[in-house]
Amino acid sequence: MTAHPALAQPAFDTHLFDCVQVNLAAVAERWHGPGTGSRLGALLRFAPAPGPDGLPTVESSPSVQFGLAERALGLVVRPARHVRIEDLTPGEGCFVLADAHHLPWVPYHGRQHIEHSFLLVARDTETFTVEDHYDNETPWGSARPGTWRLSRDLLPGLPDCTLAVQLSPGTLPKDPGPQLERAADPQTYARAYAEHPDRTAALRQLTLETWLLARSRGLHAAYLARRGRAEPRVADQVAAWRALAEQAFLASRRVARGRPEPGGLTDRLARLLRADTDVFGGPSAGPEPPAAPTGHGAEADRRAVAATVAGVLGTDPSALLSGTRLPDVPGFSSFRLAELIDRLEDELGIEFDGDDLTPENFQDVDAVCRIARWPARLGAAADAAARGEA
């Protein structure tokens, strides 16, 4: 790209895109108008390929992503090359894929090696503008869209690890309309994760898989909504996928801490994959909602749980006792939920059945109390937590 206008707010929900899609969509919207980026959701694809640790993965290769950008977004992608920062002339830019471990504006910096995309433009021989629309929560904080001016010494890893492509505007093709592609059997895919001998590796990868599947289903739903198909069963299916992604993350965390693996995760995965065809492709009742938990904790239990939850989320225990939903508390995320479960088990001595660790069971204090397995009684620990002394 030879021109690089100032960052403009995209006319799409950046939460729906993965880290490669989102910056391709932003460029397409700049050149072809608002809403263009949603075309990446026209194709709902389930075509897993061999991935890490012998597991199948739905993560698309860069060549697949670039091909879709050309067909759906009207972008012309020049052949990839290894970028040399010193070769970029002032005003020249490119779409970059790099190791996030080297990128100082993302939370992964110095912590995790993972491929990440951004737009890079040389301002002069020593400074660069980075534009990145990625929007996600991470264990180390939030990644949010923005622009950054960086000096050459802040991008030390780029000469060795970066793949870059030149993008230019092409002719925007006709909107292809919604398409479904299922090139594999959902049960076979789910079974590969259920039967893998390394449970830590399997659940770590499944966390990424369900995150990608949930985002792609959300993006497809947004595309359908732009075409007048904002149907309740579609919204329910997307919500079920997001809940599954959270459940996979919690299961991965639990196994990594040496606790028993929750059951039913891969069965739920297979059911949602089978339901996709009916929900997104035609009339369907959609996935069945989870059964509501039963039972109720004592008032002292409620106060103890509320005090612990408030300590993790930085909110008022009385608001939680009055019915405030945990997802409505600012800053709540899958990562805070995992910390919350750890604190409840470690500080209050309660236990959760692994099969109950689903986001639906952590909507409010009463929902938590209904699934908690308390010690004989909380006794002094509960009283101290309720008084705010713990």
C-alpha positions as CSV (number, residue, x, y, z in Angstrom):
1,M,0.0,0.0,0.0
2,T,1.4,3.4,-0.9
3,A,-1.2,5.4,0.9
4,H,-2.1,5.2,4.5
5,P,-4.9,7.4,5.7
6,A,-5.5,7.9,9.4
7,L,-7.1,5.1,11.3
8,A,-10.9,5.1,10.7
9,Q,-13.4,3.2,12.8
10,P,-14.4,0.2,10.8
11,A,-18.1,-0.3,10.1
12,F,-18.0,-3.8,11.6
13,D,-17.7,-5.5,14.9
14,T,-13.9,-6.1,15.3
15,H,-14.7,-8.8,17.8
16,L,-15.9,-11.0,15.0
17,F,-12.6,-11.3,13.1
18,D,-9.4,-13.2,13.7
19,C,-6.1,-11.4,13.7
20,V,-5.5,-11.9,10.0
21,Q,-9.0,-11.2,8.8
22,V,-9.5,-8.0,10.7
23,N,-6.8,-5.9,9.0
24,L,-7.7,-7.2,5.6
25,A,-11.3,-6.2,6.3
26,A,-10.2,-2.7,7.4
27,V,-8.3,-2.2,4.2
28,A,-11.2,-3.4,2.1
29,E,-13.6,-1.0,3.9
30,R,-11.3,1.9,3.3
31,W,-11.2,1.2,-0.4
32,H,-14.6,-0.2,-1.1
33,G,-16.8,1.3,1.5
34,P,-18.5,0.5,4.9
35,G,-19.7,-3.1,5.3
36,T,-17.3,-4.6,2.8
37,G,-15.5,-6.5,5.5
38,S,-18.5,-8.5,6.5
39,R,-18.2,-10.4,3.2
40,L,-15.5,-12.5,4.9
41,G,-18.5,-14.0,6.7
42,A,-20.3,-15.1,3.5
43,L,-18.7,-18.5,3.5
44,L,-19.2,-20.6,6.7
45,R,-16.5,-23.2,6.4
46,F,-15.6,-26.3,8.3
47,A,-12.6,-27.9,6.6
48,P,-10.1,-28.9,9.3
49,A,-6.5,-29.7,8.2
50,P,-3.7,-31.5,10.0
51,G,-2.4,-29.3,12.8
52,P,-0.2,-29.2,15.9
53,D,0.3,-32.4,18.0
54,G,-1.4,-34.5,15.4
55,L,-4.7,-32.7,16.0
56,P,-7.0,-31.3,13.2
57,T,-7.3,-27.6,13.0
58,V,-9.8,-25.2,11.4
59,E,-7.2,-22.4,11.4
60,S,-6.7,-21.2,7.8
61,S,-3.2,-20.7,6.3
62,P,-2.2,-17.3,5.1
63,S,-2.6,-18.3,1.5
64,V,-6.2,-19.4,2.1
65,Q,-6.9,-16.1,3.9
66,F,-5.3,-14.0,1.1
67,G,-7.2,-16.0,-1.6
68,L,-10.5,-15.3,0.2
69,A,-9.6,-11.6,0.5
70,E,-9.1,-11.4,-3.3
71,R,-12.4,-13.2,-4.1
72,A,-14.6,-11.6,-1.5
73,L,-13.1,-8.2,-0.7
74,G,-11.8,-6.9,-4.0
75,L,-8.2,-6.8,-2.8
76,V,-5.2,-7.6,-5.1
77,V,-2.5,-9.4,-3.2
78,R,1.0,-9.4,-4.6
79,P,3.3,-12.3,-4.0
80,A,4.6,-12.6,-0.5
81,R,8.2,-11.6,0.3
82,H,10.3,-11.3,3.4
83,V,10.2,-7.7,4.3
84,R,13.3,-5.6,5.0
85,I,12.5,-2.5,7.0
86,E,15.4,-0.6,5.4
87,D,13.9,-1.2,1.9
88,L,10.6,0.5,2.7
89,T,10.7,4.1,1.3
90,P,8.8,6.9,3.1
91,G,5.1,6.5,2.4
92,E,5.4,2.8,1.3
93,G,3.6,0.2,3.4
94,C,2.5,-3.4,3.5
95,F,0.3,-5.9,5.2
96,V,2.5,-7.8,7.7
97,L,2.3,-11.2,9.4
98,A,4.8,-11.4,12.2
99,D,5.5,-13.1,15.5
100,A,3.5,-11.2,18.2
101,H,6.3,-12.0,20.7
102,H,8.2,-9.1,19.0
103,L,5.4,-6.6,18.7
104,P,5.3,-4.0,21.6
105,W,1.7,-2.8,21.1
106,V,0.1,-6.2,21.7
107,P,-0.3,-8.0,25.1
108,Y,1.6,-11.1,23.7
109,H,4.8,-9.0,23.5
110,G,7.6,-10.9,25.2
111,R,5.2,-13.6,26.4
112,Q,3.8,-15.8,23.6
113,H,4.9,-16.7,20.1
114,I,1.8,-16.4,17.9
115,E,1.3,-15.2,14.4
116,H,-0.3,-11.7,14.2
117,S,-1.1,-9.3,11.4
118,F,-0.9,-5.5,11.2
119,L,-0.4,-2.7,8.6
120,L,3.0,-1.1,8.5
121,V,3.9,2.2,6.8
122,A,7.4,3.9,6.7
123,R,7.1,7.5,7.8
124,D,10.8,8.1,7.1
125,T,14.0,6.1,7.4
126,E,13.7,5.7,11.2
127,T,10.0,5.8,12.2
128,F,7.0,3.7,11.2
129,T,3.2,3.8,11.6
130,V,1.6,0.6,12.7
131,E,-2.2,0.2,12.4
132,D,-3.8,-2.8,14.0
133,H,-7.6,-3.5,14.3
134,Y,-7.3,-6.7,16.4
135,D,-9.7,-6.8,19.3
136,N,-9.5,-9.5,21.9
137,E,-8.9,-10.4,25.5
138,T,-5.7,-12.2,26.5
139,P,-4.3,-13.5,29.8
140,W,-2.1,-10.4,29.8
141,G,-4.7,-7.7,29.1
142,S,-6.8,-6.4,26.2
143,A,-5.7,-6.0,22.6
144,R,-7.6,-3.0,21.1
145,P,-7.6,-1.4,17.7
146,G,-5.3,1.6,17.3
147,T,-2.3,3.2,15.6
148,W,1.2,3.5,16.9
149,R,4.3,5.4,15.8
150,L,7.4,3.3,16.4
151,S,11.1,3.7,15.8
152,R,13.1,1.2,14.1
153,D,14.7,-0.2,17.3
154,L,11.2,-1.2,18.6
155,L,10.7,-3.6,15.8
156,P,13.8,-5.8,16.2
157,G,12.3,-9.1,15.2
158,L,10.8,-8.0,11.8
159,P,13.8,-8.5,9.5
160,D,14.0,-12.1,10.5
161,C,10.5,-13.3,11.1
162,T,8.1,-11.2,9.0
163,L,6.1,-12.2,5.9
164,A,4.6,-9.2,4.1
165,V,2.3,-8.7,1.1
166,Q,1.5,-5.6,-0.9
167,L,-2.2,-4.9,-1.2
168,S,-3.9,-2.8,-3.8
169,P,-7.6,-2.1,-4.6
170,G,-9.2,-4.4,-7.3
171,T,-12.7,-4.6,-8.6
172,L,-15.2,-5.5,-5.9
173,P,-16.9,-8.7,-7.1
174,K,-20.6,-9.4,-6.8
175,D,-21.7,-10.3,-3.3
176,P,-21.5,-14.1,-3.4
177,G,-24.4,-14.7,-0.9
178,P,-24.3,-17.1,2.1
179,Q,-22.5,-20.3,1.5
180,L,-21.9,-23.4,3.7
181,E,-19.0,-25.7,3.3
182,R,-18.5,-28.8,5.5
183,A,-15.6,-30.9,4.2
184,A,-15.2,-33.1,7.3
185,D,-17.3,-35.2,9.7
186,P,-18.0,-33.3,13.0
187,Q,-17.9,-36.5,15.0
188,T,-14.5,-37.5,13.7
189,Y,-13.1,-34.0,14.4
190,A,-14.5,-34.0,17.9
191,R,-13.3,-37.6,18.6
192,A,-9.7,-36.6,17.7
193,Y,-9.7,-34.2,20.6
194,A,-11.6,-36.5,23.0
195,E,-9.1,-39.4,22.4
196,H,-5.8,-37.5,22.2
197,P,-3.5,-38.9,24.9
198,D,-2.0,-35.6,25.9
199,R,-4.9,-33.9,27.5
200,T,-3.1,-30.7,28.3
201,A,-2.1,-30.2,24.6
202,A,-5.5,-31.3,23.3
203,L,-7.4,-28.8,25.5
204,R,-5.0,-26.0,24.8
205,Q,-5.5,-26.5,21.1
206,L,-9.3,-27.0,21.5
207,T,-9.4,-23.6,23.2
208,L,-8.0,-22.0,20.0
209,E,-10.3,-24.1,17.8
210,T,-13.5,-23.2,19.6
211,W,-12.4,-19.5,19.6
212,L,-12.0,-19.6,15.9
213,L,-15.2,-21.5,15.3
214,A,-17.1,-19.1,17.6
215,R,-15.8,-16.0,15.8
216,S,-16.5,-17.4,12.3
217,R,-20.0,-18.2,13.3
218,G,-20.5,-14.8,14.7
219,L,-19.1,-13.2,11.5
220,H,-21.4,-15.4,9.4
221,A,-24.4,-14.3,11.5
222,A,-23.4,-10.6,11.0
223,Y,-23.3,-11.2,7.3
224,L,-26.7,-12.8,7.3
225,A,-28.1,-9.9,9.4
226,R,-26.9,-7.4,6.8
227,R,-29.0,-9.4,4.3
228,G,-32.1,-9.3,6.5
229,R,-31.7,-12.6,8.3
230,A,-31.4,-11.6,11.9
231,E,-33.1,-14.7,13.2
232,P,-33.3,-15.7,16.9
233,R,-32.1,-19.3,16.2
234,V,-29.0,-17.9,14.6
235,A,-28.3,-15.6,17.6
236,D,-28.8,-18.6,19.9
237,Q,-26.3,-20.7,17.9
238,V,-23.7,-18.0,18.0
239,A,-24.2,-17.6,21.8
240,A,-23.8,-21.4,22.2
241,W,-20.5,-21.3,20.3
242,R,-19.2,-18.5,22.5
243,A,-20.2,-20.4,25.6
244,L,-18.4,-23.5,24.3
245,A,-15.2,-21.4,23.7
246,E,-15.4,-20.2,27.3
247,Q,-16.0,-23.8,28.5
248,A,-13.0,-25.0,26.6
249,F,-10.8,-22.4,28.1
250,L,-11.9,-23.2,31.6
251,A,-11.4,-26.9,31.0
252,S,-7.9,-26.2,29.7
253,R,-7.0,-24.1,32.7
254,R,-8.4,-26.8,35.1
255,V,-6.4,-29.6,33.6
256,A,-3.3,-27.5,33.5
257,R,-3.7,-27.0,37.3
258,G,-3.9,-30.8,37.8
259,R,-7.6,-31.0,38.4
260,P,-10.0,-33.5,36.7
261,E,-11.0,-32.8,33.2
262,P,-14.7,-31.8,32.8
263,G,-16.8,-34.2,30.7
264,G,-19.1,-33.5,27.7
265,L,-17.0,-30.9,26.0
266,T,-16.3,-32.7,22.8
267,D,-19.8,-34.1,22.7
268,R,-21.1,-30.5,22.8
269,L,-18.6,-29.6,20.1
270,A,-19.9,-32.2,17.7
271,R,-23.6,-31.3,18.4
272,L,-22.9,-27.6,17.6
273,L,-21.1,-28.5,14.4
274,R,-24.0,-30.7,13.3
275,A,-26.5,-28.0,14.1
276,D,-24.7,-25.4,12.0
277,T,-26.1,-26.7,8.8
278,D,-29.7,-26.5,10.0
279,V,-29.4,-23.2,11.8
280,F,-27.4,-21.3,9.2
281,G,-28.8,-23.1,6.2
282,G,-32.5,-23.5,6.9
283,P,-35.2,-23.8,9.5
284,S,-34.2,-25.4,12.7
285,A,-35.0,-25.3,16.4
286,G,-31.4,-24.7,17.1
287,P,-29.3,-26.2,19.9
288,E,-31.1,-27.1,23.1
289,P,-30.3,-24.8,26.0
290,P,-28.6,-26.3,29.0
291,A,-30.8,-27.5,31.8
292,A,-31.1,-25.0,34.7
293,P,-29.3,-26.0,37.8
294,T,-31.3,-26.7,40.9
295,G,-30.9,-26.1,44.6
296,H,-29.8,-23.1,46.6
297,G,-27.1,-22.2,49.0
298,A,-27.6,-20.7,52.5
299,E,-27.5,-16.9,52.9
300,A,-24.0,-17.1,54.5
301,D,-22.8,-19.0,51.4
302,R,-24.2,-16.3,49.2
303,R,-22.4,-13.6,51.1
304,A,-19.1,-15.5,51.1
305,V,-19.3,-16.1,47.3
306,A,-20.3,-12.5,46.7
307,A,-17.3,-11.3,48.7
308,T,-14.9,-13.4,46.8
309,V,-16.4,-12.6,43.4
310,A,-16.3,-8.9,44.3
311,G,-12.6,-9.1,45.2
312,V,-11.8,-10.6,41.8
313,L,-13.9,-8.3,39.7
314,G,-13.4,-5.1,41.8
315,T,-17.1,-4.5,42.4
316,D,-19.5,-4.1,45.2
317,P,-20.7,-7.3,46.9
318,S,-24.1,-5.8,47.7
319,A,-24.7,-5.3,43.9
320,L,-23.9,-9.0,43.3
321,L,-26.2,-10.0,46.1
322,S,-29.0,-7.9,44.6
323,G,-28.8,-9.9,41.3
324,T,-26.2,-8.1,39.2
325,R,-25.0,-10.6,36.5
326,L,-21.3,-11.4,36.4
327,P,-21.0,-10.8,32.6
328,D,-22.4,-7.3,33.2
329,V,-19.6,-6.3,35.5
330,P,-17.0,-4.2,33.6
331,G,-13.9,-6.1,32.9
332,F,-15.5,-9.5,33.2
333,S,-14.0,-12.0,30.7
334,S,-13.0,-15.7,30.4
335,F,-9.8,-14.9,32.1
336,R,-11.4,-13.3,35.1
337,L,-13.9,-16.2,35.3
338,A,-10.9,-18.7,35.5
339,E,-9.3,-16.6,38.2
340,L,-12.7,-16.5,40.0
341,I,-13.1,-20.2,40.0
342,D,-9.5,-20.7,41.3
343,R,-10.2,-18.2,44.1
344,L,-13.5,-19.8,45.1
345,E,-11.9,-23.2,45.3
346,D,-8.6,-22.1,47.0
347,E,-10.0,-19.5,49.5
348,L,-13.4,-20.9,50.4
349,G,-12.5,-24.6,50.1
350,I,-15.5,-25.3,47.9
351,E,-15.3,-27.6,44.9
352,F,-16.9,-27.6,41.5
353,D,-17.8,-30.7,39.5
354,G,-15.8,-30.3,36.2
355,D,-18.9,-31.0,34.2
356,D,-20.6,-27.9,35.7
357,L,-17.8,-25.6,34.6
358,T,-19.8,-23.9,31.8
359,P,-20.4,-20.2,31.4
360,E,-24.1,-20.6,31.9
361,N,-23.4,-21.7,35.5
362,F,-21.5,-18.5,36.3
363,Q,-24.1,-15.9,35.4
364,D,-24.7,-14.6,39.0
365,V,-24.0,-15.4,42.6
366,D,-27.0,-17.7,43.0
367,A,-26.0,-19.7,40.0
368,V,-22.6,-20.2,41.5
369,C,-24.1,-21.3,44.8
370,R,-26.3,-23.9,43.1
371,I,-23.4,-25.8,41.6
372,A,-20.9,-25.3,44.5
373,R,-20.0,-28.4,46.5
374,W,-19.3,-26.9,50.0
375,P,-17.3,-28.4,52.8
376,A,-19.4,-29.6,55.8
377,R,-20.2,-25.9,56.1
378,L,-18.1,-22.9,55.5
379,G,-18.0,-22.1,59.2
380,A,-15.5,-19.4,60.2
381,A,-14.2,-19.0,56.6
382,A,-17.6,-18.1,55.3
383,D,-18.3,-15.8,58.2
384,A,-15.0,-14.0,57.7
385,A,-15.5,-13.6,53.9
386,A,-19.0,-12.3,54.4
387,R,-17.7,-9.7,56.8
388,G,-15.1,-8.7,54.3
389,E,-12.3,-9.9,56.6
390,A,-10.9,-12.6,54.3
